[in-house]
Amino acid sequence: MNAHDVLDTAAVLGVFLLMALPSLIGHAHDRRIDRQLRDAERGSPGPQNSSSKETEPSTATWYADGRRSKKLVSSCTP
C-alpha cells in the first residue's frame, strides 16, 4: 500500500464523516428530546437553571431600578 492509496482512503472517510455528521447530530438531538419527554411524563424534575435560585440583585439591577423609579424630566419646554 503506497501513500497515494492512504490519501485516497482518508479522503473517502473524510467525505463520509462530513456527510454523516448532520445525521448523527440530529439523532443525538432527538434522543435528548425523547429523554426530556420521558422525564416529564414521569414527573421527575429536570436540571435546574442557575437563574431559579434566589439571589441578591446585582449592582446593575439596583442602579437600573433606581433610574426607572425617578420621574422623567423632559428637556423640551413648551
NUTORLO-232034 format. One line per field, with one value per atom (N, C-alpha, C, O, CB): residue in one letter; y, x, z; atom name. Coordinates in steps of 0.2 Angstrom, whole numbers. Glycine has a CB too. Example, Ala and Ser with C-alpha at 12.3 -4.5 7.8 and 13.67 -1.06 7.14 Angstrom:
2
residuo = A, A, A, A, A, S, S, S, S, S
py = -28, -22, -16, -17, -22, -11, -5, 0, 6, -3
px = 66, 62, 66, 71, 57, 64, 68, 64, 67, 70
pz = 39, 39, 39, 42, 45, 35, 36, 39, 40, 29
atomo = N, CA, C, O, CB, N, CA, C, O, CB
//
This chain:
78
residuo = M, M, M, M, M, N, N, N, N, N, A, A, A, A, A, H, H, H, H, H, D, D, D, D, D, V, V, V, V, V, L, L, L, L, L, D, D, D, D, D, T, T, T, T, T, A, A, A, A, A, A, A, A, A, A, V, V, V, V, V, L, L, L, L, L, G, G, G, G, G, V, V, V, V, V, F, F, F, F, F, L, L, L, L, L, L, L, L, L, L, M, M, M, M, M, A, A, A, A, A, L, L, L, L, L, P, P, P, P, P, S, S, S, S, S, L, L, L, L, L, I, I, I, I, I, G, G, G, G, G, H, H, H, H, H, A, A, A, A, A, H, H, H, H, H, D, D, D, D, D, R, R, R, R, R, R, R, R, R, R, I, I, I, I, I, D, D, D, D, D, R, R, R, R, R, Q, Q, Q, Q, Q, L, L, L, L, L, R, R, R, R, R, D, D, D, D, D, A, A, A, A, A, E, E, E, E, E, R, R, R, R, R, G, G, G, G, G, S, S, S, S, S, P, P, P, P, P, G, G, G, G, G, P, P, P, P, P, Q, Q, Q, Q, Q, N, N, N, N, N, S, S, S, S, S, S, S, S, S, S, S, S, S, S, S, K, K, K, K, K, E, E, E, E, E, T, T, T, T, T, E, E, E, E, E, P, P, P, P, P, S, S, S, S, S, T, T, T, T, T, A, A, A, A, A, T, T, T, T, T, W, W, W, W, W, Y, Y, Y, Y, Y, A, A, A, A, A, D, D, D, D, D, G, G, G, G, G, R, R, R, R, R, R, R, R, R, R, S, S, S, S, S, K, K, K, K, K, K, K, K, K, K, L, L, L, L, L, V, V, V, V, V, S, S, S, S, S, S, S, S, S, S, C, C, C, C, C, T, T, T, T, T, P, P, P, P, P
py = -6, 0, 6, 7, 0, 10, 16, 23, 22, 18, 28, 34, 37, 40, 40, 36, 38, 34, 37, 37, 28, 24, 26, 26, 16, 28, 30, 37, 38, 31, 41, 48, 47, 50, 52, 42, 41, 38, 40, 36, 34, 31, 36, 36, 25, 40, 46, 51, 53, 49, 52, 57, 54, 57, 58, 47, 44, 44, 46, 37, 42, 43, 50, 50, 40, 55, 61, 64, 67, 66, 62, 64, 60, 63, 62, 54, 50, 53, 54, 43, 55, 58, 65, 67, 59, 69, 75, 74, 78, 79, 69, 68, 65, 66, 63, 61, 58, 62, 61, 51, 67, 71, 75, 74, 77, 78, 81, 76, 77, 84, 70, 65, 62, 61, 59, 62, 60, 65, 63, 58, 71, 77, 77, 78, 83, 76, 76, 70, 70, 75, 64, 58, 60, 58, 52, 62, 64, 69, 69, 67, 74, 79, 76, 77, 84, 71, 68, 63, 63, 63, 60, 56, 60, 58, 52, 66, 71, 73, 73, 77, 75, 77, 71, 72, 79, 65, 59, 58, 57, 53, 59, 58, 64, 62, 58, 70, 75, 74, 75, 82, 71, 70, 64, 64, 68, 59, 53, 56, 54, 48, 60, 63, 67, 67, 67, 71, 75, 71, 72, 80, 65, 61, 58, 57, 55, 56, 53, 58, 56, 49, 64, 69, 71, 74, 68, 68, 69, 76, 78, 63, 80, 86, 86, 81, 90, 90, 90, 95, 97, 93, 96, 100, 107, 110, 100, 110, 117, 122, 121, 118, 127, 133, 137, 137, 137, 140, 144, 150, 153, 146, 152, 158, 157, 161, 160, 150, 149, 150, 150, 142, 151, 152, 159, 164, 151, 160, 167, 170, 167, 167, 176, 179, 186, 189, 178, 190, 197, 200, 198, 199, 206, 209, 212, 214, 215, 212, 215, 222, 225, 212, 225, 232, 235, 241, 235, 232, 235, 235, 240, 231, 230, 229, 234, 238, 222, 235, 240, 247, 251, 240, 249, 255, 256, 262, 256, 251, 252, 253, 257, 246, 249, 250, 257, 260, 245, 260, 267, 272, 277, 268, 271, 275, 275, 280, 274, 269, 269, 272, 274, 261, 272, 275, 282, 285, 272, 285, 293, 296, 292, 295, 302, 305, 307, 310, 311, 306, 308, 315, 318, 304, 319, 326, 327, 325, 330, 330, 332, 338, 343, 333, 337, 343, 348, 354, 340, 347, 352, 355, 352, 348, 362, 366, 368, 371, 371, 368, 371, 378, 381, 368
px = 4, 0, 5, 9, -5, 4, 8, 4, -2, 10, 8, 5, -1, -6, 10, -2, -7, -14, -19, -6, -13, -19, -21, -27, -17, -17, -18, -22, -27, -12, -20, -23, -30, -35, -19, -31, -37, -42, -48, -37, -40, -44, -46, -52, -40, -41, -43, -48, -52, -36, -47, -52, -59, -64, -50, -60, -66, -69, -75, -66, -65, -68, -69, -74, -62, -66, -67, -74, -78, -62, -75, -81, -87, -92, -81, -86, -91, -93, -99, -89, -88, -89, -93, -97, -83, -91, -94, -101, -106, -90, -103, -110, -114, -120, -110, -111, -114, -115, -120, -111, -111, -111, -118, -120, -106, -121, -128, -133, -137, -131, -133, -137, -136, -141, -137, -130, -128, -130, -132, -120, -129, -131, -138, -141, -128, -142, -149, -152, -157, -152, -148, -150, -149, -153, -146, -144, -142, -147, -149, -135, -149, -154, -161, -164, -155, -163, -169, -169, -174, -171, -164, -163, -164, -167, -156, -161, -161, -168, -171, -156, -172, -179, -183, -187, -181, -182, -186, -185, -189, -184, -178, -177, -180, -183, -169, -181, -184, -191, -195, -183, -194, -202, -203, -208, -204, -199, -200, -200, -204, -195, -195, -194, -200, -202, -188, -203, -208, -215, -219, -210, -215, -221, -221, -226, -221, -215, -214, -215, -216, -207, -214, -214, -208, -208, -220, -202, -196, -193, -194, -191, -191, -188, -182, -177, -187, -181, -175, -170, -171, -177, -165, -159, -162, -165, -153, -160, -162, -158, -151, -163, -160, -156, -153, -156, -160, -148, -145, -149, -148, -138, -153, -157, -163, -166, -160, -165, -170, -169, -173, -173, -162, -161, -162, -162, -153, -164, -165, -158, -153, -169, -157, -150, -151, -157, -146, -146, -146, -146, -142, -140, -149, -149, -142, -139, -154, -140, -133, -133, -139, -131, -127, -127, -130, -134, -120, -129, -133, -140, -143, -130, -143, -150, -153, -158, -152, -149, -151, -151, -155, -146, -145, -145, -151, -153, -138, -152, -157, -164, -168, -158, -165, -172, -172, -178, -172, -167, -167, -168, -172, -160, -165, -166, -173, -176, -161, -176, -183, -188, -193, -185, -186, -191, -191, -196, -190, -186, -186, -191, -192, -179, -193, -198, -194, -188, -201, -197, -194, -195, -200, -197, -189, -189, -188, -183, -184, -193, -192, -187, -187, -199, -183, -178, -181, -179, -172, -187, -191, -196, -199, -194, -196, -201, -206, -204, -197, -212, -217, -218, -222, -224
pz = 0, 0, 0, 4, 6, -5, -5, -2, 0, -12, -2, 1, -3, 0, 1, -9, -13, -11, -11, -21, -10, -8, -1, 1, -7, 4, 10, 10, 13, 15, 6, 5, 2, 4, 0, -3, -6, -1, 0, -12, 4, 9, 14, 16, 12, 16, 21, 18, 21, 23, 11, 8, 8, 9, 1, 6, 6, 13, 14, 4, 18, 25, 28, 31, 30, 25, 27, 24, 28, 25, 18, 15, 18, 19, 7, 20, 23, 30, 31, 24, 34, 40, 39, 43, 44, 34, 33, 31, 33, 27, 27, 25, 31, 32, 19, 36, 41, 47, 51, 43, 48, 54, 55, 61, 53, 51, 52, 54, 59, 46, 52, 54, 61, 65, 49, 63, 69, 74, 80, 70, 73, 77, 78, 84, 74, 73, 73, 77, 81, 66, 77, 81, 88, 92, 78, 90, 97, 100, 105, 97, 95, 97, 99, 104, 92, 94, 95, 102, 105, 89, 103, 109, 115, 120, 109, 115, 121, 122, 128, 120, 117, 117, 120, 124, 110, 117, 120, 127, 131, 116, 129, 137, 141, 146, 138, 138, 142, 142, 147, 139, 137, 137, 141, 145, 130, 142, 146, 153, 157, 145, 155, 162, 164, 169, 162, 159, 160, 161, 166, 154, 158, 159, 166, 169, 154, 168, 175, 180, 186, 175, 179, 184, 187, 192, 189, 185, 188, 186, 180, 187, 191, 189, 185, 186, 195, 180, 176, 179, 185, 169, 176, 178, 180, 175, 174, 185, 187, 184, 184, 194, 182, 179, 185, 191, 175, 184, 190, 191, 196, 188, 186, 187, 192, 194, 180, 193, 198, 205, 209, 196, 207, 214, 216, 212, 215, 222, 225, 226, 229, 232, 223, 224, 225, 224, 217, 227, 228, 222, 217, 233, 221, 214, 213, 218, 213, 207, 206, 206, 206, 199, 206, 206, 200, 201, 206, 194, 188, 189, 187, 182, 192, 193, 197, 196, 195, 203, 208, 205, 206, 214, 201, 198, 193, 192, 194, 189, 184, 187, 185, 179, 193, 196, 199, 199, 202, 202, 204, 199, 200, 208, 193, 187, 185, 183, 182, 185, 182, 187, 185, 181, 193, 198, 198, 201, 205, 196, 196, 190, 185, 195, 192, 187, 181, 181, 190, 175, 169, 168, 169, 163, 166, 165, 158, 155, 170, 155, 148, 147, 150, 144, 142, 141, 136, 136, 137, 133, 129, 134, 137, 123, 133, 137, 132, 127, 141, 134, 130, 129, 126, 132
atomo = N, CA, C, O, CB, N, CA, C, O, CB, N, CA, C, O, CB, N, CA, C, O, CB, N, CA, C, O, CB, N, CA, C, O, CB, N, CA, C, O, CB, N, CA, C, O, CB, N, CA, C, O, CB, N, CA, C, O, CB, N, CA, C, O, CB, N, CA, C, O, CB, N, CA, C, O, CB, N, CA, C, O, CB, N, CA, C, O, CB, N, CA, C, O, CB, N, CA, C, O, CB, N, CA, C, O, CB, N, CA, C, O, CB, N, CA, C, O, CB, N, CA, C, O, CB, N, CA, C, O, CB, N, CA, C, O, CB, N, CA, C, O, CB, N, CA, C, O, CB, N, CA, C, O, CB, N, CA, C, O, CB, N, CA, C, O, CB, N, CA, C, O, CB, N, CA, C, O, CB, N, CA, C, O, CB, N, CA, C, O, CB, N, CA, C, O, CB, N, CA, C, O, CB, N, CA, C, O, CB, N, CA, C, O, CB, N, CA, C, O, CB, N, CA, C, O, CB, N, CA, C, O, CB, N, CA, C, O, CB, N, CA, C, O, CB, N, CA, C, O, CB, N, CA, C, O, CB, N, CA, C, O, CB, N, CA, C, O, CB, N, CA, C, O, CB, N, CA, C, O, CB, N, CA, C, O, CB, N, CA, C, O, CB, N, CA, C, O, CB, N, CA, C, O, CB, N, CA, C, O, CB, N, CA, C, O, CB, N, CA, C, O, CB, N, CA, C, O, CB, N, CA, C, O, CB, N, CA, C, O, CB, N, CA, C, O, CB, N, CA, C, O, CB, N, CA, C, O, CB, N, CA, C, O, CB, N, CA, C, O, CB, N, CA, C, O, CB, N, CA, C, O, CB, N, CA, C, O, CB, N, CA, C, O, CB, N, CA, C, O, CB, N, CA, C, O, CB, N, CA, C, O, CB, N, CA, C, O, CB, N, CA, C, O, CB, N, CA, C, O, CB, N, CA, C, O, CB, N, CA, C, O, CB, N, CA, C, O, CB, N, CA, C, O, CB, N, CA, C, O, CB, N, CA, C, O, CB
//
